Amino acid sequence: MTGERPTSDPLHGDMSSEEFRRYGHQIVDWIADYLDQAGTYPVLSQVAPGSTRQALPQQPPQHGESMDAILEDFQRVVLPGVTHWNSPGFMAYFGITGSGPGILGEMLTSALNVNAMLWRTSPSATELEQLTLDWLRQMLGLPAPLFGVINDTASTGVLYALAAAREAIPHLYIRQKGMAGRHELPPLRLYCSQDTHSSVDKAAITLGIGQEGIRKISIDADFRMKPDELEQAILEDLAQGWLPFAVVATVGTTSTSSIDPIPRIADICERHQLWLHVDTSYAGTAAIIPEFRWILEGCERADSLIVNPHKWLFTPLDCSVLFTRRPDVLKAAFSLVPEYLRNNESATDEVPNLMDYGNALGRRFRALKLWMILRYFGQDGIIARLREHIRLARLLARWIDESPNFERMAPTPFSLVCFRAHPKGMDDLDELNALNERIMNTINARGRFFISHTRLNGAMTLRAAIGNLRTTEAEIREFWQQLQEYATI
């Protein structure tokens, strides 16, 4: 790298306002061009492992460098190593969008640089989060009262929800006494389906429940949890000395976007006094569409629920919402206020301190970008965009259904299509799995699209997740053409 920081800057100060303005305009122009041209980059980064690190100095800079040099290296070294989640060809995992109003909201959040741990450390950050999440609650058709907090990811939210579920068990005093070495403490049991997200396992590991404390319930032909098996498992565990305490159900599983039968699961939880947590991280957003409101039926009875605006609500990472009907229990699990954070405003429950509802003390002003997105697009605009993604997914699903060389592997209730190539006369599972893996790797290497996979009943299954604002029917048609071209490679 060459170029030192301009000597006109104060020796011990920040970047001058003139320099900030100059480079700020330059970066905003670059971002605008990037968003327009995101589809021209290879979606999946094509660099070799270690190439980014090896292209940069291995020691920290002794002297400050110019922004020109820094931005040059961003373009030359960093950008080639980026997988472009904002590309219209990104259809792996779940397609997402960092939208314009969300990006601008992130800029303002960084400029303000507030820590929303206490109400007093930034009243607007706390109150805007509560208002924005109540807007979201109303848009989803969920009843009041419902308390919400924004976390970085759903993995954090499920950890907090299960910690609250554990705290809700009477007479165990786990917060005070812990779990280690307590012979009188019965083993705790948590239930979820075979298709539940791996974050549930990680939460169980972190909370000391362990993987053996998770009982995974079978799924039906449409990849939904079987309620009858769930209740039978609870009864068996009670007879064997386990202490059931929580069930995690899903609306929109990661592999197939299937919808567990929430009302029946809620009935079971109420009968056995178990905490019900519902993961709607991806698909819950679809409930904003009036004709999809049914997908959250029964969720009003859940003790906690997660929806991720950073998945399908055009919000830049990281923005995951944890809703709960029982904020008092969540607070009881985590609230710990040292003397140096005590203040008069927090003496009553009239003012929430968001640090009380999770492990994190420091909290970014994440609500600002979501608030700006909801205002900029409005409900009508959001509904129209979500409907278009679902239309595109159904269009692709129809082409697959009509093709003699492809088959769908799961229903398509939302904007995720699960399928595989299955040419006529090729019925050996190993051959089909190898073919579909080659198709996926070839498409990803070509660079126009990026898709991921799952395994359903042993079959290598391709996933095309449509969720980016810039993905149009033209991209879906081109993707289908590539699939047909590679179906016999």
Secondary structure as UniProt FT lines:
FT   TURN            7..8
FT   TURN            11..12
FT   HELIX           17..37
FT   HELIX           38..40
FT   TURN            49..50
FT   HELIX           51..54
FT   HELIX           67..73
FT   HELIX           74..78
FT   HELIX           79..81
FT   TURN            85..86
FT   TURN            88..89
FT   HELIX           100..112
FT   TURN            116..117
FT   TURN            120..121
FT   HELIX           123..140
FT   STRAND          147..151
FT   HELIX           154..167
FT   TURN            170..171
FT   HELIX           174..177
FT   TURN            180..181
FT   TURN            183..184
FT   STRAND          188..193
FT   TURN            194..195
FT   HELIX           199..206
FT   TURN            207..208
FT   HELIX           211..213
FT   STRAND          214..217
FT   TURN            221..222
FT   HELIX           227..239
FT   TURN            240..241
FT   STRAND          243..251
FT   TURN            254..256
FT   HELIX           262..272
FT   STRAND          275..279
FT   TURN            281..282
FT   HELIX           283..288
FT   HELIX           290..296
FT   TURN            297..298
FT   HELIX           299..301
FT   STRAND          304..307
FT   HELIX           309..312
FT   STRAND          320..324
FT   HELIX           327..334
FT   HELIX           339..341
FT   HELIX           344..347
FT   TURN            349..350
FT   HELIX           354..357
FT   HELIX           367..402
FT   TURN            404..405
FT   STRAND          406..408
FT   STRAND          416..421
FT   TURN            424..425
FT   HELIX           429..446
FT   STRAND          452..456
FT   TURN            457..458
FT   STRAND          459..465
FT   TURN            469..470
FT   HELIX           473..486
FT   TURN            487..488
//
